[in-house]
Amino acid sequence: MLALRAPRLGLDKICLSAAMSICERGSAWQAGLGLFDRLAPGDRDLVATSGALGACEKGNKWQHALHLFQGLRSSARDVVSFSVLISACGKAGQWQVALHLLRTMECRPNHVSFCAAISGCERGAQWQMALELLQEMPSEKLGPSLVSFNAAISACQKAGMWRSAVSLLQDMDIMQVAPDVISWSSAISACEGSWQTALQLFAGMRQRCIKRDRIAYNAVLRSLPAGGGWRLALRLLREMQQEEIRPDAISYNAALRAQAEWQVATQLFERMRQAQLAPDLVTHTALLSSCEAVHQWQAALAVLKAASDTQVALDKVIFKLAAAACEKSNRWQLALELLELSDFTALG
């Protein structure tokens, strides 16, 4: 009887492990963990546990992943299981845990291990640590890869460290790692404090024959100075249409922010609505800024009304901009009423 049941138990284990692998590769991480729970404790080997770890990574269940990993014998923990666990912790924002795991690995880390830890630092806004890890890779006889460079550039971008981001892009050339559109777009996004550098990088993409997508265009549009880059913004929007790239709400909002001419801003707003893109608080704030700059109090009130009609959650800034437009046009009473509304909004 036992002899007959043993093959069935083995078959169950194989089938369940295969099914878990399918779930882990797809998006059915909950089903994958459910299958793992059905395995007998003695059948939870490295293959099955690695599949469950992958499911935890996709489901953002880093603590559960850590618990499963601790259930493995030390001798059974390989670079794959370590890397998946580091990735699970990093994706959940637990960069300290991810870093500790990398430092205490019982086997030699590989590219995936380092990239997972760098990505964790990126999510945790630890750009300096991301750079340190990138610099450590050669000591482990691992050359930095495209993925590791992109994660480090993204970490610098999120911290606003544009010089470091640009420096990494240059290092990629030195180390013969070809930057892709993600590398360039992240570096451009980091240059919001230096729009000239952003434009140079954007031009560099064309020189390298790298197709510029909407993300790259939006990155350079966002770098343009408020109220001072409107001609460039219009040119970039035209280029997008020429290259058959449909501008989205981010594109229009960035272009509106760069406007110094309120008539042009109004035209852009109309184009945005014609494109069936929903204006948000950023849209209306940019419009009000252009109205306030040229003392267009009536236009400012119209924008404020349009914002409230579309059920956009209004903040204190938007009322203050409308009040400033009224004040500059000597509409003192209106300005005071709007400031009162601004205070009421802050309390609410």
DAPEPE-V297801 format. One record per backbone hydrogen bond with DSSP energy under -0.5 kcal/mol. NH is the residue of the N-H (numbers start at 1). CO is the residue of the C=O. E is the energy in kcal/mol with one decimal. If there is no record, write none. Layout:
nh->NH co->CO e->E
nh->NH co->CO e->E
This chain:
nh->5 co->1 e->-1.8
nh->6 co->2 e->-2.2
nh->7 co->3 e->-0.9
nh->8 co->4 e->-0.8
nh->9 co->5 e->-2.5
nh->10 co->6 e->-2.4
nh->11 co->7 e->-2.8
nh->12 co->8 e->-2.6
nh->13 co->9 e->-2.1
nh->14 co->10 e->-2.3
nh->15 co->11 e->-3.0
nh->16 co->12 e->-2.9
nh->17 co->13 e->-2.4
nh->18 co->14 e->-2.4
nh->19 co->15 e->-2.7
nh->20 co->16 e->-2.5
nh->21 co->17 e->-2.0
nh->22 co->18 e->-1.9
nh->23 co->19 e->-2.3
nh->24 co->20 e->-2.7
nh->25 co->21 e->-2.0
nh->26 co->22 e->-1.6
nh->28 co->23 e->-0.7
nh->29 co->27 e->-1.3
nh->32 co->28 e->-1.9
nh->33 co->29 e->-2.1
nh->34 co->30 e->-2.0
nh->35 co->31 e->-2.2
nh->36 co->32 e->-1.9
nh->37 co->33 e->-2.0
nh->38 co->34 e->-0.8
nh->38 co->35 e->-0.6
nh->39 co->35 e->-0.7
nh->39 co->36 e->-1.2
nh->43 co->40 e->-2.2
nh->44 co->40 e->-0.5
nh->44 co->41 e->-1.0
nh->45 co->43 e->-2.1
nh->49 co->45 e->-2.8
nh->50 co->46 e->-2.7
nh->51 co->47 e->-1.8
nh->52 co->48 e->-2.1
nh->53 co->49 e->-2.7
nh->54 co->50 e->-2.2
nh->55 co->51 e->-1.8
nh->56 co->52 e->-2.2
nh->57 co->53 e->-2.3
nh->58 co->54 e->-2.1
nh->59 co->55 e->-1.8
nh->60 co->57 e->-1.0
nh->61 co->56 e->-2.9
nh->62 co->60 e->-0.7
nh->65 co->61 e->-2.2
nh->66 co->62 e->-2.4
nh->67 co->63 e->-2.1
nh->68 co->64 e->-2.4
nh->69 co->65 e->-2.5
nh->70 co->66 e->-2.2
nh->71 co->67 e->-0.9
nh->71 co->68 e->-0.6
nh->72 co->69 e->-1.7
nh->76 co->73 e->-1.4
nh->77 co->73 e->-0.8
nh->77 co->74 e->-0.9
nh->78 co->76 e->-0.7
nh->82 co->78 e->-2.3
nh->83 co->79 e->-2.3
nh->84 co->80 e->-2.5
nh->85 co->81 e->-2.1
nh->86 co->82 e->-2.7
nh->87 co->83 e->-2.4
nh->88 co->84 e->-2.4
nh->89 co->85 e->-2.4
nh->90 co->86 e->-2.7
nh->91 co->87 e->-2.8
nh->92 co->88 e->-1.0
nh->93 co->90 e->-1.7
nh->94 co->89 e->-2.6
nh->95 co->93 e->-1.5
nh->98 co->94 e->-2.3
nh->99 co->95 e->-2.6
nh->100 co->96 e->-2.4
nh->101 co->97 e->-2.5
nh->102 co->98 e->-1.9
nh->103 co->99 e->-2.3
nh->104 co->100 e->-1.7
nh->105 co->102 e->-0.9
nh->114 co->110 e->-2.0
nh->115 co->111 e->-3.0
nh->116 co->112 e->-2.4
nh->117 co->113 e->-1.9
nh->118 co->114 e->-2.9
nh->119 co->115 e->-2.5
nh->120 co->116 e->-1.8
nh->121 co->117 e->-2.0
nh->122 co->118 e->-2.3
nh->123 co->119 e->-2.4
nh->124 co->120 e->-1.6
nh->125 co->122 e->-1.4
nh->126 co->121 e->-3.3
nh->127 co->125 e->-0.7
nh->130 co->126 e->-2.0
nh->131 co->127 e->-2.0
nh->132 co->128 e->-2.2
nh->133 co->129 e->-2.4
nh->134 co->130 e->-1.9
nh->135 co->131 e->-2.1
nh->136 co->132 e->-1.4
nh->137 co->133 e->-1.0
nh->139 co->136 e->-0.9
nh->140 co->136 e->-0.8
nh->140 co->137 e->-1.3
nh->141 co->138 e->-2.0
nh->142 co->137 e->-2.3
nh->149 co->145 e->-2.4
nh->150 co->146 e->-2.6
nh->151 co->147 e->-2.2
nh->152 co->148 e->-2.0
nh->153 co->149 e->-2.8
nh->154 co->150 e->-2.4
nh->155 co->151 e->-1.9
nh->156 co->152 e->-2.1
nh->157 co->153 e->-2.5
nh->158 co->154 e->-2.5
nh->159 co->155 e->-1.1
nh->160 co->157 e->-1.2
nh->161 co->156 e->-2.6
nh->162 co->160 e->-1.6
nh->165 co->161 e->-1.9
nh->166 co->162 e->-2.6
nh->167 co->163 e->-2.4
nh->168 co->164 e->-2.2
nh->169 co->165 e->-1.7
nh->170 co->166 e->-1.9
nh->171 co->167 e->-2.3
nh->172 co->168 e->-1.8
nh->173 co->169 e->-1.0
nh->174 co->170 e->-1.8
nh->175 co->171 e->-2.5
nh->176 co->173 e->-1.2
nh->177 co->172 e->-3.2
nh->178 co->176 e->-0.6
nh->184 co->180 e->-2.1
nh->185 co->181 e->-2.5
nh->186 co->182 e->-2.4
nh->187 co->183 e->-2.0
nh->188 co->184 e->-2.6
nh->189 co->185 e->-2.5
nh->190 co->186 e->-1.6
nh->191 co->187 e->-0.6
nh->191 co->188 e->-1.4
nh->192 co->189 e->-0.8
nh->193 co->190 e->-0.6
nh->194 co->191 e->-1.9
nh->198 co->194 e->-1.9
nh->199 co->195 e->-2.3
nh->200 co->196 e->-2.0
nh->201 co->197 e->-2.5
nh->202 co->198 e->-2.4
nh->203 co->199 e->-2.4
nh->204 co->200 e->-2.0
nh->205 co->201 e->-1.4
nh->206 co->202 e->-1.0
nh->207 co->203 e->-1.9
nh->208 co->204 e->-1.7
nh->209 co->206 e->-1.5
nh->210 co->205 e->-2.9
nh->211 co->209 e->-0.6
nh->213 co->211 e->-0.6
nh->217 co->213 e->-2.3
nh->218 co->214 e->-3.0
nh->219 co->215 e->-2.0
nh->220 co->216 e->-2.0
nh->221 co->217 e->-2.4
nh->222 co->218 e->-2.4
nh->223 co->219 e->-0.9
nh->224 co->220 e->-0.6
nh->224 co->221 e->-1.0
nh->227 co->257 e->-1.4
nh->228 co->225 e->-1.7
nh->229 co->225 e->-1.3
nh->229 co->258 e->-0.6
nh->230 co->258 e->-0.7
nh->233 co->229 e->-2.3
nh->234 co->230 e->-2.3
nh->235 co->231 e->-2.1
nh->236 co->232 e->-2.6
nh->237 co->233 e->-2.2
nh->238 co->234 e->-2.0
nh->239 co->235 e->-2.4
nh->240 co->236 e->-2.2
nh->241 co->237 e->-1.7
nh->242 co->238 e->-2.3
nh->243 co->239 e->-2.2
nh->244 co->241 e->-1.3
nh->245 co->240 e->-3.5
nh->246 co->244 e->-0.6
nh->247 co->245 e->-0.6
nh->252 co->248 e->-2.2
nh->253 co->249 e->-2.7
nh->254 co->250 e->-2.3
nh->255 co->251 e->-2.2
nh->256 co->252 e->-2.8
nh->257 co->253 e->-2.1
nh->258 co->254 e->-1.2
nh->259 co->256 e->-1.4
nh->262 co->260 e->-0.7
nh->265 co->261 e->-2.2
nh->266 co->262 e->-2.3
nh->267 co->263 e->-2.0
nh->268 co->264 e->-2.5
nh->269 co->265 e->-2.2
nh->270 co->266 e->-2.0
nh->271 co->267 e->-2.3
nh->272 co->268 e->-2.3
nh->273 co->269 e->-2.0
nh->274 co->270 e->-2.5
nh->275 co->271 e->-1.7
nh->276 co->273 e->-1.7
nh->277 co->272 e->-2.1
nh->278 co->276 e->-0.5
nh->284 co->280 e->-2.1
nh->285 co->281 e->-2.4
nh->286 co->282 e->-2.3
nh->287 co->283 e->-2.2
nh->288 co->284 e->-2.5
nh->289 co->285 e->-2.1
nh->290 co->286 e->-1.8
nh->291 co->287 e->-1.9
nh->292 co->288 e->-2.9
nh->293 co->289 e->-1.9
nh->294 co->290 e->-0.8
nh->294 co->291 e->-0.5
nh->295 co->292 e->-1.2
nh->296 co->291 e->-2.8
nh->297 co->295 e->-1.5
nh->300 co->296 e->-2.1
nh->301 co->297 e->-2.3
nh->302 co->298 e->-2.0
nh->303 co->299 e->-2.3
nh->304 co->300 e->-2.3
nh->305 co->301 e->-2.4
nh->306 co->302 e->-2.5
nh->307 co->303 e->-2.5
nh->308 co->304 e->-2.1
nh->309 co->305 e->-2.5
nh->310 co->306 e->-1.5
nh->311 co->308 e->-1.1
nh->312 co->307 e->-2.0
nh->314 co->312 e->-0.8
nh->319 co->315 e->-1.1
nh->320 co->316 e->-2.0
nh->321 co->317 e->-2.3
nh->322 co->318 e->-1.7
nh->323 co->319 e->-2.6
nh->324 co->320 e->-2.4
nh->325 co->321 e->-2.0
nh->326 co->322 e->-1.8
nh->327 co->323 e->-2.7
nh->328 co->324 e->-2.4
nh->329 co->325 e->-0.7
nh->329 co->326 e->-0.5
nh->330 co->327 e->-1.9
nh->331 co->326 e->-3.2
nh->332 co->330 e->-1.0
nh->335 co->331 e->-2.2
nh->336 co->332 e->-2.6
nh->337 co->333 e->-2.3
nh->338 co->334 e->-2.4
nh->339 co->335 e->-2.1
nh->340 co->336 e->-2.1
nh->341 co->337 e->-2.1
nh->342 co->338 e->-2.1
nh->343 co->339 e->-2.1
nh->344 co->340 e->-2.2
nh->345 co->341 e->-2.5
nh->346 co->342 e->-2.0
nh->347 co->343 e->-1.9
nh->348 co->344 e->-2.2
